[in-house]
């Protein structure tokens, strides 16, 4: 069975970059009728917080990316300890003691000699007596995985054939001096234990993938299929790293961006397919193939979310917004008309409040000096409320007959006098919604 996972760290809010991996893994699982796991990488006890766990779940739920089960790495520490013991027994996990300063000096020396800055495996030659002496000095040991110096190869679902020389990569640290299991190790154990078959993640993980393939094989597991999507940049190709806080899903939701807009854009961004609004994940899944994504950095412009949000909101049936409209105080008999009229003139649903304020409280008239006499005369011809669909046509016909004005010179001053705006919905549709006689403003 196809099994995928999304494995965020609950140390902050999900941003738009994280979403690419979540969405792709979700769609692979759903298209295959498989399992989508939400796996919380919460082994960092200091930075992981329940509020971020709740936020991650809230964001995924908002998008409709519903998981089949939740796993927490903090509840699997015994499993990691057992896997580490097996690697030690097999000679693949060894203890080291270098400080960050010492490692930095080693890297600089290697670079000065024209060599790649790869860990020199000094820890492998330490005797038990030497280790005891280092501990007596107050040193704290941590654990590295000994890579086999061979080429690590796989067929990547997006990049294509990948081949990395393990000798060009430092033996990865798997366990810190305080016992914290690091991502590279915990994720490898989890992916084997949970029978994960497919993993999509960012291109910045390619080297991690190489080392994890060896870790999985050392533990007797079969690595899953990997695909590495390109990283997002800003619209001009700039790095997004400094802006990701403002591009969290929470921020986008609070700004009124529609979830369908986010999903529709992210499901096509980086492919040759046009971005088109899709109103369900089922529609999105139909056209999704991970191999369609390119390897070049993908430009993301948050402004592209607004036209899609506008289009989505225009597709909403009245039933979807009835409670919101009722909460604004729109009378039941006017609510369906209000939605029909206002929905075509909003971007976010929050924009509805401004339209109801205009209809219920009136607007400051916008009258050009040269039109004051004309508007005053026209308002005398305005029939008393209640107004109907026919009122606008009947009134403007009477004004035209009385003043001789026609076309834009007739209609625009009257629109501005009633709404304070030069644009907006059809006036015939708006007239029954106007609750305030402009003569009283």
C-alpha positions in Angstrom: 0.0 0.0 0.0 1.2 3.5 -0.8 2.1 5.4 2.4 3.3 9.0 2.6 4.0 11.3 5.4 4.3 15.0 6.2 6.7 15.5 9.1 6.8 19.1 10.3 8.6 20.3 13.4 6.1 21.9 15.9 8.6 24.8 16.5 6.6 27.3 14.5 3.8 27.8 12.0 3.6 26.1 8.7 4.5 28.5 5.9 3.8 28.3 2.1 7.1 26.5 1.5 6.2 23.7 3.9 2.9 23.3 2.2 4.4 22.1 -1.1 5.6 18.9 0.6 2.4 18.4 2.6 0.2 18.8 -0.5 2.3 16.6 -2.8 2.6 13.8 -0.2 -1.2 14.0 0.4 -2.1 13.8 -3.3 0.2 10.8 -3.9 -1.5 8.9 -1.1 -5.0 9.9 -2.1 -4.6 9.1 -5.7 -3.4 5.6 -4.8 -6.0 5.1 -2.1 -3.2 4.9 0.4 -2.3 6.3 3.8 -1.2 9.9 4.6 0.5 10.2 8.0 1.0 13.4 10.0 4.2 12.8 11.8 5.3 15.4 14.3 9.1 15.8 14.6 9.0 16.9 18.2 12.2 15.5 19.6 13.5 19.0 20.3 12.0 19.3 23.8 12.8 23.0 24.3 11.4 24.4 21.0 8.5 22.0 20.3 5.3 23.4 21.7 1.7 22.1 21.8 0.4 25.5 20.5 2.4 24.8 17.3 1.0 21.2 17.1 -2.5 22.7 17.3 -1.6 25.3 14.7 -0.3 22.7 12.3 -3.4 20.6 12.6 -5.6 23.7 12.2 -3.8 24.8 9.1 -4.0 21.3 7.5 -7.7 21.0 8.4 -8.4 24.5 6.9 -6.9 23.2 3.6 -8.7 19.9 3.8 -5.5 17.9 4.0 -6.9 15.4 6.5 -4.4 12.8 7.8 -5.2 9.1 8.4 -3.2 9.0 11.7 -0.9 11.1 13.8 2.6 9.9 15.0 4.8 11.8 17.5 8.5 11.2 17.5 8.6 12.1 21.2 6.6 8.9 21.9 9.1 6.7 20.0 12.3 7.4 21.9 12.7 3.8 23.0 12.5 2.7 19.4 15.3 5.1 18.4 17.4 3.8 21.3 17.0 0.2 20.2 17.9 1.1 16.6 21.0 3.0 17.8 22.1 0.0 19.8 21.9 -2.2 16.7 23.9 0.3 14.7 26.6 0.4 17.4 26.7 -3.4 17.5 27.2 -3.3 13.7 30.0 -0.8 13.9 28.1 1.9 12.1 27.6 4.3 15.0 30.6 5.8 16.7 31.2 8.3 19.5 33.0 11.6 18.9 34.0 14.4 21.2 35.1 17.4 19.0 33.7 20.8 20.0 32.2 23.1 17.4 35.3 25.3 17.6 37.6 22.3 16.9 35.4 21.2 14.0 35.5 24.7 12.5 39.3 24.7 12.7 39.4 21.3 10.9 37.2 22.6 8.2 39.3 25.7 7.6 42.5 23.7 7.5 41.0 21.3 4.9 39.7 24.2 2.8 43.2 25.9 3.0 44.7 22.6 1.7 42.2 22.5 -1.2 40.3 19.5 0.3 36.5 19.2 0.8 35.6 20.1 4.4 34.6 16.5 5.4 34.8 15.1 8.9 38.1 13.2 9.2 36.7 10.3 11.3 39.2 11.0 14.2 36.6 9.6 16.6 36.9 6.1 15.0 40.5 5.7 16.3 39.8 6.7 19.9 40.5 4.0 22.5 38.3 3.4 25.6 41.0 5.0 27.7 41.1 8.1 25.5 37.3 8.4 25.6 37.4 8.1 29.4 40.1 10.8 29.6 38.0 13.1 27.4 35.0 12.6 29.7 37.2 13.4 32.7 38.0 16.7 31.0 34.3 17.5 31.0 33.8 16.6 27.3 30.4 15.2 26.3 30.3 12.6 23.5 27.9 12.5 20.7 27.3 9.9 17.9 28.0 9.8 14.2 26.9 7.3 11.5 29.8 5.8 9.6 29.0 6.0 5.9 30.2 3.4 3.5 32.4 5.3 1.0 30.6 4.4 -2.1 28.2 6.1 -4.6 24.7 6.4 -3.3 22.3 6.4 -6.2 18.5 6.6 -6.7 16.0 7.6 -9.4 14.4 10.8 -8.1 10.8 11.4 -9.0 11.5 15.0 -10.0 15.2 15.4 -10.4 15.8 12.1 -12.2 18.9 10.0 -11.7 20.9 11.1 -8.6 24.4 9.9 -7.7 26.3 11.2 -4.7 29.8 10.1 -3.6 29.5 9.3 0.1 33.1 10.1 0.6 32.3 13.7 -0.2 29.9 13.9 2.7 30.7 14.1 6.4 29.5 11.2 8.6 26.2 12.6 9.9 25.6 13.3 13.6 22.6 11.2 14.6 22.5 11.6 18.4 23.5 14.8 20.3 25.6 14.8 23.5 22.4 15.3 25.6 20.8 12.2 24.0 18.5 14.1 21.6 17.9 12.1 18.4 18.3 14.2 15.4 16.0 14.4 12.3 18.3 12.3 10.0 18.1 9.3 12.3 14.6 9.5 13.7 13.1 10.1 10.3 15.0 7.0 8.9 13.7 4.8 11.7 10.2 6.1 11.3 10.1 5.7 7.5 11.1 2.0 7.8 8.8 1.2 10.8 5.8 3.0 9.2 6.4 1.4 5.8 6.6 4.7 4.0 6.7 4.1 0.3 7.0 7.7 -1.1 8.6 10.9 0.2 8.4 14.3 -1.5 10.4 17.1 0.2 12.5 20.1 -0.7 15.7 20.0 -2.9 17.7 21.2 0.2 17.3 17.6 1.5 19.1 15.8 -1.3 22.2 15.2 0.7 20.1 14.1 3.7 18.4 11.6 1.4 21.8 10.1 0.4 22.8 9.5 4.0 19.4 8.3 5.0 19.4 5.7 2.3 22.5 4.2 3.8 21.1 4.5 7.4 17.9 2.6 6.3 19.9 -0.1 4.6 22.2 -0.5 7.6 19.0 -1.1 9.7 17.8 -3.7 7.2 15.1 -1.5 5.6 14.3 -0.7 2.0 14.4 3.0 1.3 11.2 4.6 -0.2 10.9 6.4 -3.5 12.1 9.9 -3.2 11.3 13.1 -5.0 12.8 16.5 -4.3 10.8 19.6 -5.3 12.5 22.9 -6.2 12.6 25.6 -3.5 10.4 28.7 -3.7 11.8 32.2 -4.4 10.1 35.6 -4.5 8.6 36.9 -7.7 12.0 38.5 -8.7 14.0 35.3 -7.8 14.9 36.6 -4.3 15.1 34.3 -1.3 11.9 33.9 0.7 13.6 33.0 3.9 13.2 36.5 5.4 9.5 36.7 4.4 8.3 33.2 5.5 6.9 34.5 8.7 4.4 36.7 6.8 3.7 33.8 4.5 2.6 31.4 7.1 -0.7 29.6 6.4 -2.1 31.2 9.6 -1.3 34.7 8.2 -2.8 33.9 4.8 -6.0 32.6 6.4 -6.3 35.7 8.6 -5.9 37.9 5.5 -8.9 36.2 3.9 -7.1 34.0 1.3 -9.3 31.1 0.3 -7.9 27.6 0.9 -8.9 26.6 -2.6 -6.7 29.4 -3.9 -3.7 28.2 -2.0 -4.1 24.6 -3.1 -4.8 25.4 -6.7 -1.7 27.6 -7.0 0.6 25.3 -5.1 -0.5 22.2 -7.1 0.6 23.8 -10.4 3.4 26.1 -9.4 6.6 24.8 -10.9 4.9 22.9 -13.7 4.2 23.9 -17.3 0.4 23.6 -16.6 -1.6 26.8 -16.3 -2.8 27.7 -12.8 -6.6 27.3 -12.7 -9.0 27.4 -9.8 -10.0 24.0 -8.6 -12.8 23.9 -6.0 -11.9 20.5 -4.5 -8.9 18.3 -3.7 -10.5 15.6 -5.9 -10.2 17.9 -8.9 -6.6 18.9 -8.0 -5.6 15.2 -7.6 -6.9 14.3 -11.1 -4.3 16.5 -12.8 -1.5 15.9 -10.3 1.7 14.0 -11.3 4.9 14.6 -9.3 7.0 14.1 -12.3 5.5 17.2 -13.9 7.4 19.5 -11.6 10.6 21.1 -12.7 13.9 21.4 -10.9 14.5 25.1 -11.4 13.8 27.5 -8.4 10.1 28.3 -8.5 8.9 31.9 -8.3 6.1 32.5 -5.9 4.1 35.8 -5.8 1.5 36.0 -3.0 -0.4 38.5 -5.1 -1.3 35.5 -7.4 -3.5 34.2 -4.5 -6.0 37.1 -4.7 -7.5 36.6 -8.2 -8.0 32.9 -7.3 -9.6 33.9 -4.0 -11.9 36.3 -5.7 -12.9 33.6 -8.2 -13.5 31.1 -5.5 -15.7 33.4 -3.5 -17.8 34.2 -6.6 -18.5 30.5 -6.9 -19.8 30.1 -3.3 -23.5 29.3 -3.0 -25.6 31.4 -0.7 -25.9 28.5 1.8 -22.1 28.7 2.4 -22.2 32.3 3.6 -25.8 32.5 5.0 -24.6 32.5 8.6 -21.9 35.1 8.0 -24.5 37.4 6.3 -27.0 36.9 9.0 -24.4 37.8 11.6 -23.9 41.1 9.8 -27.5 42.0 10.4 -28.8 41.6 6.9 -32.6 40.9 7.0 -33.5 37.4 5.9 -35.6 38.7 3.0 -32.7 40.7 1.6 -29.9 38.2 2.3 -30.0 36.2 -0.9 -30.1 39.3 -3.0 -27.3 40.9 -1.0 -25.1 37.9 -1.6 -25.9 37.8 -5.3 -25.1 41.5 -5.7 -22.1 41.8 -3.4 -20.4 38.5 -4.2 -19.4 39.7 -7.7 -17.7 42.8 -6.2 -15.5 41.3 -3.4 -12.1 39.6 -3.1 -12.3 38.3 0.4 -15.5 37.5 2.4 -14.5 40.2 4.9 -15.3 42.7 2.1 -19.0 41.9 2.5 -19.1 44.1 5.6 -18.3 47.2 3.7 -21.0 46.6 1.2 -23.6 46.0 3.9 -22.5 49.2 5.6 -23.1 51.1 2.3 -26.5 49.6 1.8 -27.7 49.9 5.5 -26.1 53.2 6.5 -25.8 55.0 3.1 -22.7 56.6 1.8 -21.3 60.1 1.6 -22.5 61.4 -1.8 -19.8 62.2 -4.4 -21.1 65.1 -6.4 -19.1 67.2 -8.7 -19.7 71.0 -8.5 -21.0 71.1 -12.0 -23.5 68.3 -11.3 -25.1 69.7 -8.1 -28.1 71.3 -9.7 -28.7 68.3 -11.9 -28.5 65.9 -8.9 -30.8 68.0 -6.7 -33.4 68.1 -9.5 -33.0 64.3 -10.0 -33.5 63.5 -6.4 -36.8 65.3 -6.4 -37.9 62.8 -9.0 -36.8 59.8 -7.0 -39.8 57.7 -6.0 -40.3 56.9 -2.3 -39.1 53.6 -0.9 -39.4 50.7 -1.0 -37.5 50.4 -4.3 -37.7 47.5 -6.7 -35.7 46.2 -9.6 -37.6 48.5 -11.8 -36.9 51.7 -9.8 -33.6 52.6 -11.3 -34.9 52.3 -14.9 -38.0 54.2 -14.2 -36.2 57.0 -12.3 -33.4 57.5 -14.8 -36.0 57.6 -17.6 -37.9 60.3 -15.7 -34.7 62.3 -15.1 -33.7 62.0 -18.7 -37.1 63.3 -19.8 -36.9 66.2 -17.4 -33.3 67.3 -17.9 -32.3 66.0 -21.3 -29.2 64.3 -20.0 -28.3 60.9 -21.3 -25.6 58.2 -21.3 -22.7 58.6 -18.8 -23.6 62.2 -18.0 -27.0 60.9 -16.8 -26.1 57.7 -15.0 -22.7 58.4 -13.4 -23.7 61.4 -11.3 -26.7 59.5 -10.0 -24.7 56.4 -9.1 -22.2 58.6 -7.2 -25.0 60.4 -5.4 -26.6 57.2 -4.2 -23.5 55.1 -3.5 -20.5 57.5 -3.3 -18.8 55.2 -5.8 -18.1 55.3 -9.5 -18.1 51.5 -9.8 -19.8 48.5 -8.3 -22.9 46.3 -8.9 -25.6 47.1 -11.4 -27.7 49.9 -10.0 -31.0 48.1 -10.8 -29.9 45.3 -8.6 -28.7 47.6 -5.8 -31.7 49.8 -5.5 -33.8 47.3 -3.4 -30.9 46.9 -1.0 -30.4 50.6 -0.3 -31.9 51.2 3.2 -31.3 55.0 3.4 -33.0 57.6 1.1 -30.1 59.8 -0.2 -32.2 62.8 0.3 -31.8 62.2 4.1 -28.0 62.1 3.9 
